[in-house]
Amino acid sequence: MSLMLMASCRPSQNISQAETLAQQARYLLLDNRIIHHLDNAELVVGQVQKHPANPLFVEDKNWEVRFDNLYGNIVYDEDNQEYRCWYSPFIVDHSAKGMSKADRDKAYHPPKDREMGICYATSKDGILWEKPELGLVEFEGNKQNNLVWRGPHGAGVFEDEQEQDPAKRFKTIFQGMSVSSSADGIHWAEAEDCEGVDVAGDTHNNAFWSPTLGKYVGITRTWGKTDQGRVRQVARIESEDFKTWTKAEVILQGKGPNDQIYAMPVFFYGNVYLGLVALYHKDSDRVWTELAWSADTKAWNRISPGTPLIPASEEELAYDYGCVYACATPVFLEDEIRLYYGGSDWLHFGWRNGSLCLATLRPDGFAGYEPKTSNAPASITTKLLPYSGKEIQLTADVETGGSIKLSVLNENGQEIASADPVSHSMTEGILTLNRSIQEQAIQLRFELTKARVYSFRLGW
């Protein structure tokens, strides 16, 4: 299941070591490490499109009583050209199926014997999903279901492409904190406690191999106290062997009760780590997804705080009115990024029905720079970057009447080349320079009007 490059026509999302090196040439402009100077430029979060087929699947099995936050994990199996999804419904709970809004105004209280499980679904196109009868786990007297495990809460599942032991190709981490591994993602080894970890983990736990750190990183949750009361905090753990972990360290906390970070699936892309922030607003009891980035998985930067990357619907009882929890992880296609998420039609602590949903984003469109004010162009100048003399490619959106001009600067900030203004949107569009460049390190200056720039590449 090797990773396909962004230029491929097939989907992919698990970043291999080879792709890690290849992506050094891709620069996301949201990464402030490459920014030297800004003038009238503002970094804004991207704009998603919710798929017209939403919801993709719903709580239609006896053991899918309440999806709650879904805690979905999506992997694209390139060998079989198949999407695979692990998700975690409450299999013992109270259901909101068929309830009117008036019914939902009554307080919801979970049962004492509440239980979560891990379910499995597959799809050939990522839109139409099947829930296969696996015959593995007994529920209400039979095994005709798609359960792979009863009990784990908030399980994060991922494919570990750097793992040399085939029996441990797939890994999971869940509340406890506990871990397990599997050869196929279906049959799992007995859970082991994470040695050295003492944290709540009562959320969508997320783990991955960090290509820049050379170790496993886990993203989970703990709780902290503020003057405004008890709040949720994002915590981080790390491990060399996926068994012995460091103590949890708080890495991100919101501003208060109406800005609590409930969960944050993390993935590596474009030489940065991106976090899909589930933002909980206490007063409205609703959740939506925002965006954050990090260079090292430890220090995080929120992008456009308060502005959703994946917004909740404003229509009451719509499939994602109450909550939007991003799945781990996105799937990258040639022409779009697929952000799967768990949606629910009513409030977080209320009676709600859940579903798997999909929002799409233009390539590299997580966030980009645009003019802060419309009466003047924006200017973005990068720091000095290594250059091999190959093509410069740009990914950007340009409105009617807008333009983007590229100037190439030397180490002294002097212009040594430029490209014809761009007047249309492009994805990895090649910019033709008016003269050849001999320098091995250059700066780029983008001047834009009625446009937004997301990324560029220096050779491939």
Protein Blocks (a to p, Z undefined) as FASTA:
>chain_A
ZZddfkbmbdcfbdcfklmmmmmmpccfklmklpmbdchiacddddddddfkbcfbdcfb
fklmbgonnopacdddfklopadddddddfbdcdfehiafklmmpccdddfklccddddd
ddfklmaccdddehlaccehiacdcbfbehiahiacdddfkbmblklmpccddehiacdd
dfkomaccdddddehiacfklacddddddfklopacdddddddddfkbccddddddddfk
lmaccddddfbdcfbjklccfbdcdddeehiacdddddddfklopacddddddfklmacc
dehehiafbdcdfbehiaklmbccddddddddfkbccddddddfbdfklccddddddddd
dehilbccddfbfkbccdddddddddehiacdddddddehiacddddddfkopafbdcdd
dfbdcehiacddfbdcfbfbdcdddddehiadfbdcedZZ
